[in-house]
Amino acid sequence: MYNINMFRSALLLSLVGLGGLVQAGVPPVDMETAAQLYQEAAIREQVRASLGSMPAQIRKLFQGNTSTPLTDAQLDAVNLAATRAFRIDVFDAPALSAFAANLDADTLKKAEAFLETDAGKRMVAADLKLASLSDADADKVMNGDISAPTTAQRNALFDKLERAERSAESTVQILLTMGTAVAAGTAVGSGMEPGPVEQRARKSGEAGRQAMEENLRESMRRYLAYGYRDLSDADLKRVLSFLQSTEGKRYISAYLASLGAGFYAMGRRCGEQLGESLRELAMAQLATESDEQAQPAPKPHP
């Protein structure tokens, strides 16, 4: 259900914040109860499986959004900040908190019952395998270079599943959320006011959001078709039946809120650490230039 491999291409397009997904008027469940469903859905494992590629993705984000090539020292700072920030222990607390805040008792009960079925277990297992794909293989799947046998009936089911899971929509939201967090954190770490940075990012991202979603739909359908290739048509119909139910829709909202909160936290920490490092590098460069200018000019040879 979750596709971190889309970061490489989509992060460079624009930056925007993720709107609040908490359901107004719905009392949240307690954290301990939510944690059980969080574990059954393998949210933590899916995210952890994908974090190894994040330093490279963040480097590409910064390389693609600057007209001046980054120095080796700056690239090292980007890599170090991403390595320190994109960790599962940074993700977990805000992700679980958002998950609990967006669940209610009925949704929790129906989601647990579904995940205990054979179809639910197969779905979670398939999601884990998808999250573990390398960037190269994920690209091949979404481009259609790697595919699974299908039928017109299955294609129709995957079209409905993509929309029920809000795959393209949620992928864009999460990508842009994390980009906003990195940008805002970098502003804070650099000693700047983050508000204007977030406002510019939000305006830029909203302008291209719909086009990004539409451009992703076919790729996400291919992604689901490949990832769920071992699920029978009957399994897919059971998954779809749950996701299209009132409780299934609320579960998806909670799932997406969890990812959004966790990736915002990691992105913000990455940006703050990176901003501090870049500011220190800039100050060191200014000091070096100042020292060079203060050196007396060499005396001419007699």
C-alpha positions in Angstrom: 0.0 0.0 0.0 2.9 2.3 0.7 5.5 3.1 -2.0 8.7 4.9 -0.8 10.5 4.2 -4.0 8.6 7.1 -5.7 10.7 9.6 -3.8 13.5 9.6 -6.4 11.3 11.1 -9.2 8.6 13.0 -7.4 10.6 14.8 -4.7 12.3 16.9 -7.2 9.1 18.3 -8.7 7.8 20.5 -5.9 7.3 20.9 -2.2 4.1 21.3 -0.2 2.7 20.5 3.3 0.3 17.6 4.1 -3.0 18.8 5.4 -4.3 17.5 8.7 -6.1 14.2 8.3 -7.5 13.9 11.8 -11.2 13.2 11.6 -13.2 15.8 13.4 -15.5 14.5 16.0 -14.1 11.0 16.0 -12.7 10.0 19.4 -9.3 8.4 19.0 -8.4 5.0 20.4 -5.8 4.6 23.0 -2.1 4.3 22.0 -1.7 0.7 23.2 -4.7 -0.5 21.2 -3.7 1.4 18.1 -0.1 -0.1 18.5 -1.5 -3.6 18.0 -3.1 -2.6 14.7 0.0 -0.7 13.7 2.0 -3.9 14.2 -0.6 -6.1 12.4 -0.5 -3.7 9.4 3.3 -3.9 9.4 3.6 -0.1 9.0 6.9 0.0 10.9 8.4 -2.8 8.9 7.3 -1.3 5.5 8.9 2.0 6.4 12.1 0.5 7.8 12.6 -1.6 4.7 12.8 1.5 2.6 14.9 3.9 4.7 18.3 2.7 3.4 17.8 4.6 0.1 16.9 7.9 1.7 20.3 9.6 1.9 20.7 9.2 -1.9 17.1 10.5 -2.4 17.8 13.6 -0.3 21.1 14.3 -2.1 19.1 14.2 -5.4 16.5 16.6 -3.9 19.1 19.2 -3.1 21.1 18.7 -6.3 17.9 19.1 -8.3 16.9 22.3 -6.6 20.0 24.5 -6.8 21.6 26.2 -9.7 25.0 26.0 -8.1 26.6 22.5 -7.8 27.1 21.4 -4.2 30.6 21.1 -3.0 31.9 17.8 -1.7 31.6 19.1 1.9 28.0 20.1 1.3 27.2 16.7 -0.2 28.8 15.0 2.8 26.6 17.2 5.1 23.5 16.2 3.2 24.4 12.5 3.5 25.1 12.7 7.2 21.9 14.7 8.0 19.8 12.2 6.1 21.5 9.2 7.7 20.9 10.6 11.2 17.3 11.7 10.5 15.7 8.9 8.4 15.6 6.3 11.1 12.7 4.2 12.3 13.1 5.5 15.9 12.4 9.0 14.6 9.4 7.8 12.6 7.7 5.6 15.1 6.4 8.0 17.9 4.7 10.6 15.7 3.5 8.0 13.2 1.8 5.9 16.0 0.4 9.0 17.6 -1.2 10.1 14.3 -2.5 6.6 13.6 -4.2 6.4 17.0 -5.7 9.9 16.6 -7.3 9.0 13.3 -8.8 5.7 14.5 -12.2 5.0 16.2 -13.4 1.8 17.9 -15.5 0.6 14.9 -12.6 1.2 12.4 -10.2 -0.6 14.7 -12.5 -3.6 15.1 -13.2 -4.0 11.4 -9.6 -3.4 10.3 -8.3 -6.0 12.8 -10.9 -8.5 11.6 -9.9 -7.9 8.0 -6.2 -8.2 8.6 -6.8 -11.5 10.4 -8.3 -13.0 7.2 -6.2 -14.8 4.6 -6.8 -12.0 2.1 -5.7 -9.4 4.7 -2.6 -11.4 5.6 -1.7 -11.8 1.9 -2.1 -8.0 1.4 0.2 -7.1 4.2 2.8 -9.7 3.0 2.6 -8.2 -0.5 3.0 -4.7 0.9 6.1 -5.7 2.7 7.6 -7.2 -0.4 6.9 -4.1 -2.4 8.5 -1.8 0.2 11.6 -4.0 0.1 12.1 -3.6 -3.7 15.2 -1.8 -4.8 14.8 1.5 -6.5 15.9 -0.1 -9.8 13.4 -2.9 -9.6 10.6 -0.5 -8.5 11.4 1.7 -11.5 11.1 -1.3 -13.8 7.8 -2.3 -12.3 6.3 1.1 -12.6 7.6 1.5 -16.2 6.1 -1.9 -17.2 9.5 -3.5 -17.8 8.7 -6.0 -15.0 5.2 -7.2 -14.9 2.9 -10.1 -13.8 0.4 -11.9 -16.0 -3.0 -10.2 -15.8 -6.5 -10.2 -17.3 -9.0 -7.5 -18.1 -10.9 -8.4 -15.0 -7.8 -8.1 -12.8 -6.9 -4.8 -14.4 -10.3 -3.5 -13.6 -9.9 -4.6 -10.0 -6.5 -2.9 -9.7 -8.0 0.3 -11.1 -10.5 0.3 -8.3 -7.9 -0.7 -5.7 -5.6 2.1 -6.7 -8.4 4.6 -6.1 -9.6 2.9 -2.9 -6.1 2.9 -1.4 -5.7 6.5 -2.7 -2.3 5.3 -3.9 -1.4 8.1 -6.3 -2.9 10.8 -4.1 -1.3 9.5 -0.9 2.1 9.0 -2.6 2.1 12.6 -3.8 1.0 13.9 -0.4 3.6 12.0 1.5 6.4 13.0 -0.9 5.5 16.6 -0.8 5.0 16.5 3.0 8.5 15.2 3.5 9.9 17.8 1.1 8.2 20.6 3.0 9.6 19.3 6.3 13.2 19.2 4.9 12.8 22.7 3.5 11.4 24.1 6.8 13.9 22.3 8.9 16.8 23.6 6.7 15.4 27.1 7.2 15.4 26.7 11.0 18.8 25.1 11.1 20.1 28.0 8.9 18.7 30.6 11.3 15.9 31.6 8.9 12.2 32.0 9.6 10.5 28.8 8.3 7.0 30.3 7.7 7.7 32.0 4.4 9.6 28.9 3.2 6.6 26.7 3.9 4.2 29.1 2.3 6.2 29.2 -0.9 6.5 25.4 -0.9 2.8 24.9 -0.4 1.8 27.3 -3.2 4.3 25.7 -5.6 3.2 22.1 -4.7 -0.6 22.8 -4.9 -0.1 24.1 -8.4 1.2 20.8 -9.6 -0.5 18.3 -7.3 -3.3 17.2 -9.6 -1.0 16.7 -12.5 1.4 14.7 -10.4 -1.4 12.4 -9.1 -2.7 11.8 -12.6 0.8 11.1 -13.9 1.3 8.5 -11.2 -2.0 6.6 -11.5 -0.9 4.2 -14.3 2.5 3.6 -12.6 0.7 2.8 -9.3 -1.7 0.4 -10.9 1.3 -1.5 -12.4 2.9 -1.4 -9.0 -0.2 -2.9 -7.3 -0.6 -5.5 -10.1 2.9 -6.7 -9.7 2.9 -6.5 -5.9 -0.4 -8.3 -5.5 0.3 -10.9 -8.2 -0.1 -13.8 -5.8 -3.5 -12.6 -4.6 -6.4 -14.3 -6.4 -9.2 -12.4 -8.0 -11.3 -13.4 -5.0 -8.7 -12.1 -2.6 -8.6 -8.8 -4.5 -12.4 -8.5 -4.2 -12.2 -9.1 -0.5 -9.5 -6.4 -0.1 -11.5 -4.0 -2.2 -14.7 -4.7 -0.2 -13.0 -3.7 3.0 -11.3 -0.6 1.6 -14.5 0.7 0.1 -16.4 0.3 3.4 -16.8 3.2 5.8 -14.4 1.6 8.2 -11.9 0.9 5.4 -11.9 4.5 4.2 -11.2 5.6 7.8 -8.5 3.0 8.1 -6.8 4.4 4.9 -7.0 7.9 6.3 -5.4 6.8 9.6 -2.7 4.9 7.6 -1.9 7.9 5.5 -1.9 10.2 8.6 0.6 7.9 10.2 3.0 8.0 7.2 2.6 11.7 6.9 3.4 12.4 10.5 6.4 10.0 10.6 7.9 11.3 7.4 7.4 14.9 8.4 9.3 14.2 11.6 12.2 12.6 9.8 12.3 15.3 7.1 12.2 18.1 9.7 15.0 16.6 11.7 17.0 16.1 8.5 16.5 19.7 7.4 17.4 21.1 10.8 20.7 19.2 11.0 21.5 20.0 7.4 20.7 23.7 7.9 23.1 23.9 10.8 25.8 22.1 8.9 25.4 24.3 5.8 25.5 27.4 8.0 28.7 26.2 9.7 30.3 25.5 6.3 29.3 29.0 5.0 30.8 30.6 8.1 34.0 28.7 7.7 34.2 29.7 4.0 33.7 33.4 4.9 36.4 33.1 7.6 38.8 31.6 5.1 38.1 34.3 2.6 38.5 37.0 5.2 41.8 35.6 6.3 43.0 35.5 2.7 42.0 39.1 2.1 43.8 40.2 5.3 47.1 38.7 4.3 49.6 41.3 3.2 50.4 41.4 -0.5 53.7 39.8 -1.3 56.6 42.2 -1.8 57.9 42.6 -5.3 61.3 41.1 -6.0 64.1 43.6 -6.2 
